[in-house]
């Protein structure tokens, strides 16, 4: 029996400059896809700016890295990359400047050291995909509380790369064959080095949040981008899981360009410009993100009324390092306003991970992700400093979007209570 390597991923390794022989390969992989999609990069206040600087980028899909390569050409960069991105290619990613990080864990001090080293010593553009995961619905995700403080301490210019069309190319909840959508990107210097000392953390946060605003559904409609894929609504039920007519949850189904509720039968069609239409003519939400956010509001009310609870047995895959996933015995996942609690059996004894809501501003989720047994399912990812546990609910369907809402809203409520004390 092959021995399992349980050595935790080495977070201590400093970033390195991109190896010269990998640069032309990176360009060769990036330029064709972005040229085919007619990428246009709108540069704002970038004249005269040279590396090093901090680059904060929105995150929609794998094509983001190709767009970034074009946007900052010909300059190399380093990149904060989650451990799952290193699977089977750690050497390659290290050699193009990858900086390892586990998602949504309190590792800011170590990550800060690596980013500072990249900027101060390597003198490179240093990239943070600040949303930390592909966009769930094509609108801005919650940014980490610590980001503005890190920017203030780093004392380098800050540039934001806000990409448009990337999510439409391959929505995370569906992952169709990549569509040839026209791409745009805004590359904007939002903070100059001379300005940082005079800005408060709140002012820095405000600039970042404003620069990070995007809505791919609005972008599609405003630019009349026609997506004629006959299956364009399929898997929308993973993110639009609650019927807005009868409020039944996890009863939504999709096929082709339609999404409907199995409970009351209410049916909507998704048109080629990304607008929803009730087939009976009584459309409540034409704009997909409006439906999405209505679900968030419902979850917040449940939390306030102490009615929210998720609980299920889960299939667990461990991701200790870049060697890949290893199955653990099934465990149990519970989430309420106090926090998220995973129990089971780890490699060396009991598994008992609890993350308090006040310490967890969001949670990583994966749609239709490949498990270690080759099957696929939706996963909630709970990370510690040494491991990431991919938890697949055994009995409940289309629940991970609601869990993410609940984690985010519970954090906000707990923070409000903490500040009020």
N, C-alpha and C positions, 0 to 999 in steps of 0.2 A: 504494500500500500504506500502510495506516494506521501511523503511527509509534507504537512501543510506549513508554509512559512507564515508565522504569526508576528513577525517583526513589524512594529508600527511604522507607518510611513514617516520618513525622516523630514520633519518640519524645520529642522535646524539648518539645513543646507542653504547657503546663500545663493542668490541668483547669479548667473554668469552672462557675459555678453554672447549674443547670438554667434554661433560658429560661422565663419565666412562662407564655407561651402554649402551651408543650408539656406543662405539668403536667396540665391537664384532659384532654388527649388520652391521656396515660399512664394516668390513672385510668380513663378510658373503656375502654381496651384491657385493663386488668387486672381490674376488678371483676366483669364478667359471668362470665368463666371461673372465677374463684375462688368466686363465689356459687353457680354451678351445681354445683360440686363440694363445696359445704358446708364451705369452709375454716374451720377453727377454729385460732386462734393462742393458744397457751398462753404467757403472759408470766411469766417468773421473775426476781425481783430487778430489775425494770425501773422500779419506782415511783420517780418523782422524777428519773429519768435523762433528760437532754435532750442534743441534739447540741451539740458534736461527739463522736462515738465511732467506734471501729473496728468494723465489722460483718464477721464471717467467716461465710460461708454455704456449706452443702453444695451440690453441683451434680449435678442429675439430668437436666435437660432445659430446654427453652425456657420452660416454665411457671414455672420458678424465679423469673424476674424479676417475674412477675405476683404470685406469692406474697409476694415481698419487698416489693413496692409496698404490698400490703395490710398486711403485718406492721408496717411503719414509718410507715404513714399517720398524719398528713398530711405528714410530713417528706420533703424531697427528699434526694438522696444523690449521690455520685459513685461510679463503678464501674470497676474494673480489667477491661478487655476485650481479648481477643486480637485480633490484626490481622484474622483471617478474619471476625470479627464486624462489622468496619467496611466490608466489601465493599459497594459501591454505596450506602452510607448514612453515610459518614464525617461529613458535616456534621451530620446528625441526631444521631448518637451523641456527637459532641463537644458539642453543645448540650444534651444531657441529662446531661452530666457524665462521659462516657467517657474513660478513661485508657488509652492504647495500651500493649500489651505483647506480645512474642513469647513463645510458650510454651516453658518449660524452657530458657531461655538465661540466662547470668550477667549480668543487667541490674539487679541488686538496688539498686545505688546510685542510679541514675536513677529507678527506680520508687519507692524510698524517698523521694526528694525530692518527687515528685508527691503521694504519699500524705500526707506531712508538710504540704505546702502546702495540701492539701484540708482537713486537720484544723485546722491552726493559723491559716491565713489566711482560707479560705472558711468555716471553722467548720461543716462539713457532716459528716453520717454518710458514712463512706468504706468502700466495700464491696470485699472481696476474696473471690472464689470460689476458696478456697485449694486445692481439688483441681485447678483449672485446666482441667478438661474434664469433659464429662458422664460420670457413673459408668459403668464398663464392665459391671458385674454387679449393681449395686444395693447394694453395700456400700462402706464407707469406703475411699477411695483413699489412697495415700501422700501425706503432706503435705510441703512443702519443708523442708529442714533449717534454712533461715534464718528461718522464720516467727516462731519464739519470740524470736529476737534482735531482729527488726524491731519486734515488739510492745513489747519492753522499752525500746527506744530512742525509740519514738513517745510513750510516756508518756501515753496516753489510755485511757479505759475500753474494755473489749473485750466485745463481745456476739456470741454465736453464734446463727445461724438454722439450725436443724436441721430439714429438711423431710421429711415422710412421705407416701407415696402418689404423689409426683411421678414417680419412676422407673416405677412400675406403670402410670401414665398413658400412657407412651410409652417403652418400653425402648430404649436407645441402639443395641443390637445388631440390633434389628428394625424400629423406627420404624413401628409400625402407625398407623392413624388414631387420634388421641388418644382414650383411653378416659375415661369420666366416673367416675373413681375419687374417693372421698371423700378430702379432703386435710386434713392436720394439720401444724402447725409449732410448734416450741418456740423462743421468742425469749428467750434467757437471758443476763443479764449475768454473765460468768464471772470478770471481773477489774475491780475498781473502781480508779479513778485513785489513791486513797490507798494501795492495796495493792501497786502495781507496784514501787515502790522496794524493798520488803521481799521480793520474790519473785525467786528465781534463774531463769535461763533454762530450766533443766530443770523447775522447778516450773511455769513458764508453759507449756512444751511439754506437760506432763502434763495440765494443765487443758484445753488446746485439744483434745488427742487424745481425752480422755474426752467432751468436749462434742460431738465430731464423730462419735461412734460411731452407726452406723445399719446396718440390715439390712432392706431392703425385702421380701425373701422371708419373713422372720420376721414382719415387720409385717403382711403379707398373711395369713399363716396364723393368727397370734394374733388378728387382728380378723375372721377368716372373710370376707375380701373375695373374692367369687366373680368370677373372670374367665372368662366363658363363651365367649369368642372361640374358635371351633373351630380356628383356626390359631395358638393361643397358644404352641406349641412351635417354630414356624417360625423359622429362623435362629439357634436356640440353638447350632447347630454352630459358629457364629463365635466363641463363647466357651467352649463345651464341645467342644473339638476333639480330645480324646484319649479313646479308649475305656478305661474303667476295668476292663474284663474282660480284653481281650487287650493293652492298652496301645498299640495302633496309633494313630498320630497322623494327623490331617487326613483321616480316613476316615469321619467322622460325617456323617450326612444327617438332614434333618428334613422332616416334612410333617404338616400338621394339628396334632394334639396329641402326636405321636410323634417321638422321636429315636433313631437306631439306628446301629450300626457296619456299614459295608459289608464289613469283614473277617471278623468272627466272627458277625455277625447279632444281637448282643445289642441288645434293644429296650427302651426306657422310654417310659412315658406321663406327660405332665404334667397333673395334675388341676386342677380349677378353683380350688383354693386354693394352687397353686404348688408342690405336692409331686410328686417323681418316683417312679414305681413300675415296677420291672422286670416285664415282662409274664409272665416265668417265675416270679415270686414271690421271687426272690433279690435284693432291692434292696440295693445297697451304699450309695448316697447318696440319701436322700430330699430333702435340703436342697441346692438348686442351688449355693449358695456353697461347700459342702463339696467337691463335685466340682471346682469352679473352683480351690480352693486346693490340692487334691491335684495338679493339673497344675503349679502353682507349685513345689510340693515336688519334683516330678520334674525340672523344669528346674534347680532349685538343685543337685540331685545330679549332673546332667549337667555343670554348670559346675565343681563340685568335682572331678569326674573328668576334666575337660578333654575332654568329649565333645560339648559344645554348639557348633554352628556353623550360622549361616544365611547363605545366599548366593543371589542371584538377580539377573537383569537386571530393571530397573525402568523403567516409564514415569514421567516426571518433569514435574510442574507447579511453576512458580515463583510464589510470592506475594510480590512485592517491595513492594507497597503496596495500598491499598484499591481500586484500579482493577480488580482481579480476577486470575485465574490466566492464566499464559502458559506454553505448552508449551516444554520443552527437549528436545533429542535424548535418546533412551533412554540410561540409565546403568547403573551396577552398585552394588548394596548388599551389604555384608558386615558381619556382626555376630558377635563372639565375646566372650570374657570381657574382653579388653583394651578394647573399645569398638566403636562403630558407624562405618562408613566408607562414604561415598558418593562415587563418582567418575563423571565424565561430561564434558559440555561445557556451560559457562555462556554467558551472553550475550557476555561479553568475553574468553573464553578457557577454559582447562581448569577443570573443577569438581572440587574435591578437599576434602571436608569430613570431618574426623575428630573425633569427640567421645569422649574417654576415659571409661571407665566411672566413674571416681571423680568426674567433673564432671557426670554425668548421672544424676539419681536416678530418673527415669522418662522415658517418651517418649510423645508424643501419637500416638494412632491414630484412624483414621476408618473406620467400616464403611459399605460401599456408598455411597461418596462420589462426587459427580459430577465427572468429569474435564473438562478443557478441550475435549476432543473430543466431549463429550456422553454418552459411555459412563460406566458406573459400576464402581467397584472398591473394595477395601480398601486403605487407605493408611497408611504410616508417615511421620511428619512430622519432618524434621530441620531445625532452625532455626539460623541465625547471627544476628548483630546486625542484618543488613540484608536478610535473605531467609528465607523458609520454603519448603523443598522437600518437596512432597507426592509420595511415592514409592510406586508401585503395582506389586507383584511381577507379573512377566509370566507366570510358569510355576507358581508355588506357591499352593496354595489354603488358606484359613483359617489363616494363619500369623501374623497381626499380634498376636493375643492372646499367643501364645507369645513373640514378640519383646519385647512389653512386660514380661512376666514376667522374661525374661532380662536386660533392661536394669536392672530394679529389683533383682534378686537379685545381678547382677554388681556393681552399685554398693555394695550392702551388704557383699559379700565384700571388695571393694577397700578400703572404709572400715575394716573390721575389721583388715585387714593394715596399713593406714596407721597406725591408732591403736596397733597392737602394736609398731611400730618405735621 
